[in-house]
Amino acid sequence: MGIIFYLSSLQDMDISRFPDNFDKVVHTGIYIPLSFLLYLSFRKSGVKKYVFFMAFIFAAAYGISDEIHQSFVPGRDAALGDVLADTFGAFIGSLAANFTKT
């Protein structure tokens, strides 16, 4: 989560050299492992019920808070599309972790 916060704090990131909507792939790709690891952490800590829901909601809420944070960073803005990509990544990560045997 610290890495996500650091990256979202960077000012004036030039992503124009990447294809359109490439940032959505990056957002999804970052939130998949975040949610996956949250799921495993909750399970390892002894949580038995609602682990999928907890990991998904926690990661998605962090995505929302990260977009709010970005709205205060010069040269950055908050975008609903980024929140949706974060939420999709959180769902996929939680779903994948749900099928692990650890």
Secondary structure, DSSP 8 states (H G I E B T S, - for coil): -HHHHHHHH-SS---TTS-TTHHHHHHHHHHHHHHHHHHHHHHHTT--SSHHHHHHHHHHHHHHHHHHHHTTSTT----HHHHHHHHHHHHHHHHHHHT---
